[in-house]
Amino acid sequence: MGDRVDTAEDDRMICPHCQRDLKRKERSDYRCYYCRRQFALEPKEGDIVMHDVRVRKLADKLSDGGRLRYTLPQLWYAAARGRLRDPVDTAGVIGCTVVGLSVFVQLPIAVISSFDWGLILSAVLIMVGVWIVTYLVLKFALVPWCKRNGKVPMPEELEKFRSRVRRWEVVYREPPPRMADETNLVVPEIAEPRVAIVVPDRAVLACLAASGVPGEHEAALVGSLAHVPPGVPVIVLHDASPQGIRLACEARAAFGARTVTPGLRPNAVMGQEKAIKLRERRPTGAEMRSLRDLRPGLTEDELTWLGNGWYTPLASVPPAKLLAALTRAITRATSGPGAETATAERVGFLTWPGA
């Protein structure tokens, strides 16, 4: 059966047990009308459409067919992909509101006028004038402003999403398939690591730990530069954000040639339709000047993108893509400095997946 509920306006879902196509009235109290078995998620409850069949499909993709582990924030980003609000939508809502109000105000005038054609013509002209002014304001002022400044948050807060997914454990007595708990993070300690991996994002750190990266690569997984063990190559995974770029620069300044930074570059996500691109606030002028002073090697387009407030979280990258980039980085970092490593340090290798 296909994943039928992919949009908030769809009122149907597939029963995860009997595969029947259920209308809203056929699935009250989280129970299928036909097979009478419970399901975990009601797609109409949250701002991110989720149901049991979709969770299983996303879990299979995130775990790469059961090979890897993932965390709830990674599921959150995967579920929201393609569903982020366009900042220009705000301008559209304002425009529709103004036009609607103009009709609401002027229409009674025409009715009350007892078909006084002069008053009716005046009301129509006023409405047309309001619409023309609204169109011009939207096109030349409000839409450009929204493109530069409009917020693009996640459609649903993480904790609300988490509370919904908790019902999965209530119904099925276990978490969604292959999901690791990032709130109860346990990172295996490696006595003599041959490489250090710095991951400030707790969700990604838990994903790597649960997927066996420390043991497989004899790697010390740490959350900050302060905990890097001495004398080993250092790999930094970071967001496409001013904070992420700053972390990569600080790592290169602190550890020199033994540093490899295969994190997200802005140019890896700027033009990618499927990338999670968020905007909460624009960096201040002082923050952008300090970023330029670090000389991170960003292009002007990348600096403009960051300066406009955009960022992409590392946890939004699918685990398989992340692990592939990390494995390449470890190979380069442990093979000694050279032209290939220098190139990796300059541009990184983590790009957004094409599918």
C-alpha positions, 0 to 999 in steps of 0.5 A: 500500500502507498503512503496515502497521507502526505498532506495535512488536508488529506483526511484518510490514512491506511490502517497499519494492521489490515491495510484498509483505507480509513476515513476519519470517522472509521478510526476514532480512539486510535482504533481501526473500525474494521480490524479493531486494533489500535494504531499509534499516530493520528495524522490530523493531530499535529502540524507534521502529518504522521501515521504508523505506515509513514513512521515505518517508511521513514524509519526504514530510510533513516536506518538504511534498511535497518543497518543504522540507528537514528534519533527522534530529532532526525525523524522530526527533520525527515518528517518535515522535509518538503513541508516547510513554510515559504516566508512569502506565505505571510505576505499572501495572508496579509494581502488576502486579509486586506482584500477580504476586509475591503469587500466586507466593509464596502459590500454593506454600503452597496446594499444599504444604498438601496441601489444608489448607483452613485454609491455603488460605483464609489464602493466599487472604485474604492475596492478596486483602489484598495486592491491595486494599492495592496498588490503594489505594496505586496509586490514591491515592499512586503514580498521582498521584505518577507523573502529577506526577513520572514521566519521559517521555523519547523512546522511543529515544535520538537517536544510536541512531536516527541509527545506524539511519537511516545504513543508508539511505545504505548501501542507497540511496547517499543520505540519506532524501528531502529530509533535510538534515545538521544536523551539517554546518551551513552558514548562508548569510551575508546582507550586509545583512539586513532581519531577524534570526531567532534559533534556538537549536535547531541542527536547526531552524536547519539546516532553515531554512537548507536550505529557503532562508529566508536568501535568500528573506527576506534574513534573518540566521539566528543561534543566539543573541542575541549574534550578532544584527546591529544595527538590524534586527527580531529574531524569536525561535523557541523551545521551550515550555520554561522556557529557551525562555520565558526566551530570549523575555523576554531578547530583548524586554528587549534589543531592545525593540519590534523583537522578535517571538517566534513561538515555542511557548507552553505553551498551544499544546501542553498540550491537544494529543494529537499534540504531543510533550510530554516530561518529564525533571526538574522545575525547581527552585523557584528556576528557577520563581521566576526565570521568574515574575520575568521576567514572561513573561505566562504563565497560571497553568496554563502555569506549572504545566505548566512547573513539573511538568517538561513541555516541547515541543521546537521541532524537533518542530513540522513544518517547514511549520507552522514556516515558515508561522508564521515568514513571518507573523512576518517580515511583522509584524516588517518592517511596523513596530510596531503593535497587531498586532505587540504582540499577536504579541509577547504571545501568539506565533503558533506553535500546534500543528498540528491534523493 
